[in-house]
């Protein structure tokens, strides 16, 4: 089977643009594709088989010539490429670029976004969640850049408070644990038992599992003490 080439993207894109009234020519100066329609500014497209940082750099350089810059890549099947499309469309929008994919099997051209100024809407809910987590977390127990595995959150810190209390006092009623630790959701957290540290002794009373006792042994750094 013949391996696809960047030049395979050109015929479908040329036909697509010509259907919209553009005059299209390849390899004009540094541009892979240049299209002109009447007195409008030139439209420039850079072709690549796949996404790369170099492709975005190339397109940003073309913004010195025109505001209508697109990157075009060969469309691939599967969820991995679909995820890449979503992420790179968001990046293209941020940079003021357009994004096109070409399905080489049948020449289907799809425009995922057009060039233009980017003004993202801020999510008040997400901002509030970040601020709440920041305020609840004690100390600075994580290393910047670490993976999600083993990450210490405010929830984990609160759970450790409950475990430490049960380790020192023994099985207790949820209401007592909440009052003594200051963790209002103590009963719910012990019942949910996200980390496997708690066990129900009787109605409303919880004790510590061996895993919970082990967690208490390394809780000093986690709790910021």
C-alpha positions as a printed NumPy array, in Angstrom:
array([[  0.   ,   0.   ,   0.   ],
       [  1.333,   3.433,  -0.937],
       [  2.151,   5.59 ,   2.047],
       [  0.17 ,   8.867,   2.15 ],
       [  2.008,  12.088,   1.4  ],
       [  1.325,  15.707,   2.279],
       [  0.671,  16.393,  -1.394],
       [ -2.328,  14.023,  -1.2  ],
       [ -4.146,  16.66 ,   0.858],
       [ -3.878,  19.28 ,  -1.866],
       [ -6.393,  18.096,  -4.521],
       [ -9.354,  17.799,  -2.102],
       [ -8.577,  21.17 ,  -0.526],
       [ -8.125,  22.836,  -3.91 ],
       [-11.484,  21.473,  -5.089],
       [-13.171,  22.517,  -1.832],
       [-11.923,  26.104,  -2.105],
       [-12.644,  26.4  ,  -5.805],
       [-16.262,  25.419,  -5.09 ],
       [-16.375,  28.516,  -2.884],
       [-15.116,  30.799,  -5.625],
       [-11.401,  30.901,  -4.791],
       [ -8.531,  30.778,  -7.227],
       [ -6.112,  28.285,  -5.675],
       [ -2.379,  27.764,  -6.258],
       [  0.19 ,  25.595,  -4.478],
       [  3.651,  26.462,  -3.161],
       [  3.426,  30.224,  -3.516],
       [  6.418,  31.6  ,  -1.665],
       [  6.608,  29.823,   1.704],
       [  2.897,  28.901,   1.694],
       [  1.809,  25.345,   0.899],
       [ -1.541,  26.567,  -0.422],
       [ -2.707,  30.081,  -1.251],
       [ -6.24 ,  31.011,  -2.283],
       [ -7.59 ,  34.362,  -3.433],
       [-11.198,  35.444,  -3.934],
       [-11.786,  38.873,  -5.404],
       [-10.366,  41.676,  -3.291],
       [-10.363,  39.614,  -0.073],
       [ -7.102,  39.07 ,   1.829],
       [ -5.269,  35.881,   0.793],
       [ -6.184,  32.611,   2.492],
       [ -3.196,  30.427,   3.34 ],
       [ -3.174,  26.747,   4.326],
       [ -0.248,  24.705,   5.631],
       [ -0.434,  20.959,   4.96 ],
       [  0.808,  18.141,   7.187],
       [ -0.121,  14.495,   7.622],
       [ -0.395,  14.946,  11.401],
       [ -0.343,  17.502,  14.186],
       [  2.969,  18.876,  15.418],
       [  4.278,  21.91 ,  17.229],
       [  6.242,  22.795,  14.107],
       [  2.964,  23.003,  12.148],
       [  1.531,  25.526,  14.609],
       [  4.779,  27.52 ,  14.481],
       [  4.56 ,  27.545,  10.697],
       [  1.001,  28.842,  10.759],
       [  1.83 ,  31.528,  13.309],
       [  4.585,  32.737,  10.994],
       [  2.03 ,  33.042,   8.178],
       [ -0.066,  35.39 ,  10.345],
       [  2.486,  38.056,   9.412],
       [  1.058,  37.855,   5.889],
       [ -2.683,  37.352,   6.417],
       [ -5.289,  36.816,   9.135],
       [ -6.84 ,  33.885,   7.247],
       [ -4.466,  31.025,   8.079],
       [ -5.464,  27.354,   8.32 ],
       [ -3.599,  24.201,   9.229],
       [ -4.73 ,  21.058,   7.451],
       [ -3.998,  17.47 ,   8.466],
       [ -5.   ,  14.033,   7.256],
       [ -7.976,  12.654,   9.176],
       [ -7.402,   9.347,  10.955],
       [ -9.929,   6.838,  12.355],
       [-10.286,   6.078,  16.043],
       [-10.819,   7.731,  19.386],
       [ -7.213,   8.843,  19.763],
       [ -7.425,  11.089,  16.71 ],
       [-10.865,  12.348,  17.751],
       [ -9.322,  13.416,  21.059],
       [ -6.44 ,  15.077,  19.204],
       [ -8.899,  16.966,  17.005],
       [-10.732,  18.322,  20.029],
       [ -7.539,  19.471,  21.756],
       [ -5.952,  20.963,  18.641],
       [ -9.14 ,  22.737,  17.593],
       [ -9.143,  24.464,  20.978],
       [ -5.471,  25.382,  20.51 ],
       [ -6.057,  26.659,  16.977],
       [ -8.916,  28.864,  18.187],
       [ -6.706,  30.319,  20.915],
       [ -4.052,  31.181,  18.363],
       [ -6.508,  32.693,  15.9  ],
       [ -5.987,  29.904,  13.354],
       [ -8.356,  27.724,  11.36 ],
       [ -8.232,  23.923,  11.323],
       [ -9.116,  21.566,   8.464],
       [ -9.008,  17.785,   8.184],
       [ -8.954,  15.783,   4.966],
       [-10.085,  12.152,   4.823],
       [ -7.77 ,  10.741,   2.2  ],
       [ -9.934,   7.683,   1.504],
       [-12.623,   9.793,  -0.183],
       [-11.326,  13.382,  -0.13 ],
       [-13.811,  14.639,   2.47 ],
       [-12.795,  18.084,   3.708],
       [-14.044,  19.219,   7.108],
       [-13.473,  22.659,   8.623],
       [-13.333,  22.371,  12.414],
       [-12.808,  26.06 ,  13.095],
       [-12.167,  29.267,  11.173],
       [ -9.532,  31.894,  11.978],
       [-10.594,  34.726,  14.227],
       [-10.048,  36.428,  17.582],
       [-10.445,  34.132,  20.567],
       [-12.337,  35.217,  23.679],
       [-12.94 ,  32.169,  25.902],
       [-15.768,  32.26 ,  28.41 ],
       [-14.569,  31.805,  31.941],
       [-16.252,  29.109,  34.006],
       [-17.274,  30.596,  37.339],
       [-18.088,  27.092,  38.623],
       [-14.626,  25.71 ,  37.824],
       [-12.937,  28.762,  39.276],
       [-14.946,  28.366,  42.475],
       [-13.963,  24.683,  42.687],
       [-10.272,  25.56 ,  42.354],
       [-10.49 ,  28.276,  44.979],
       [-12.374,  25.969,  47.345],
       [ -9.759,  23.224,  46.963],
       [ -6.961,  25.78 ,  47.45 ],
       [ -8.533,  27.136,  50.641],
       [ -9.268,  23.697,  52.148],
       [ -5.872,  22.154,  51.459],
       [ -3.472,  22.321,  54.406],
       [  0.105,  23.233,  53.609],
       [  1.623,  22.385,  50.22 ],
       [  1.994,  18.582,  50.242],
       [  2.45 ,  17.966,  46.502],
       [  5.332,  18.504,  44.096],
       [  4.442,  20.656,  41.094],
       [  4.308,  18.564,  37.926],
       [  3.747,  15.191,  39.62 ],
       [  1.303,  12.692,  38.169],
       [ -2.25 ,  12.376,  39.488],
       [ -1.352,   9.106,  41.205],
       [ -0.712,   9.765,  44.879],
       [ -1.832,  13.38 ,  44.641],
       [ -2.865,  14.801,  47.997],
       [ -6.177,  16.65 ,  47.85 ],
       [ -8.135,  18.45 ,  50.55 ],
       [-10.521,  15.457,  50.583],
       [ -7.647,  13.087,  51.284],
       [ -6.367,  15.358,  54.045],
       [ -9.823,  15.441,  55.668],
       [-10.071,  11.651,  55.382],
       [ -6.715,  11.316,  57.116],
       [ -7.944,  13.514,  59.95 ],
       [-10.769,  11.05 ,  60.491],
       [ -8.365,   8.111,  60.348],
       [ -5.99 ,   9.708,  62.861],
       [ -8.873,  10.364,  65.257],
       [-10.104,   6.764,  65.044],
       [ -6.546,   5.479,  65.43 ],
       [ -6.138,   7.424,  68.675],
       [ -9.665,   7.076,  70.122],
       [-11.017,   3.878,  68.606],
       [-14.365,   3.222,  66.945],
       [-16.608,   6.254,  67.319],
       [-19.946,   7.699,  66.314],
       [-19.861,   9.761,  63.152],
       [-21.246,  12.823,  64.914],
       [-18.454,  12.695,  67.504],
       [-15.789,  12.331,  64.82 ],
       [-17.206,  15.304,  62.918],
       [-17.25 ,  17.469,  66.032],
       [-13.74 ,  16.582,  67.203],
       [-12.018,  16.76 ,  63.813],
       [-13.915,  19.731,  62.373],
       [-14.783,  17.691,  59.264],
       [-18.522,  18.284,  58.875],
       [-19.006,  15.428,  56.367],
       [-17.232,  12.85 ,  58.522],
       [-20.095,  10.343,  58.641],
       [-20.682,  10.5  ,  54.881],
       [-16.961,  10.159,  54.14 ],
       [-16.552,   7.153,  56.408],
       [-19.66 ,   5.54 ,  54.94 ],
       [-18.448,   6.124,  51.359],
       [-15.046,   4.709,  52.39 ],
       [-13.289,   5.925,  49.241],
       [ -9.834,   4.739,  50.318],
       [-10.903,   1.59 ,  52.182],
       [ -9.767,   2.981,  55.547],
       [-13.029,   2.638,  57.501],
       [-15.407,  -0.107,  58.529],
       [-18.888,   0.092,  59.99 ],
       [-18.974,  -1.373,  63.49 ],
       [-22.648,  -0.705,  64.13 ],
       [-25.228,   1.825,  63.049],
       [-23.577,   5.267,  63.007],
       [-20.303,   3.926,  64.483],
       [-17.126,   3.473,  62.45 ],
       [-13.722,   2.002,  63.106],
       [-10.381,   1.858,  61.296],
       [ -9.258,  -0.89 ,  58.918],
       [ -5.617,  -2.083,  58.721],
       [ -5.226,   0.011,  55.569],
       [ -6.415,   3.053,  57.492],
       [ -3.959,   2.393,  60.31 ],
       [ -1.165,   2.134,  57.751],
       [ -2.213,   5.431,  56.181],
       [ -2.015,   7.137,  59.588],
       [  1.631,   6.141,  59.78 ],
       [  2.522,   8.353,  56.809],
       [  0.069,  11.146,  57.492],
       [  2.508,  13.674,  58.941],
       [  3.696,  15.117,  55.665],
       [  0.251,  14.81 ,  54.024],
       [ -1.403,  16.794,  56.771],
       [  1.274,  19.464,  56.606],
       [  2.573,  18.775,  60.108]])
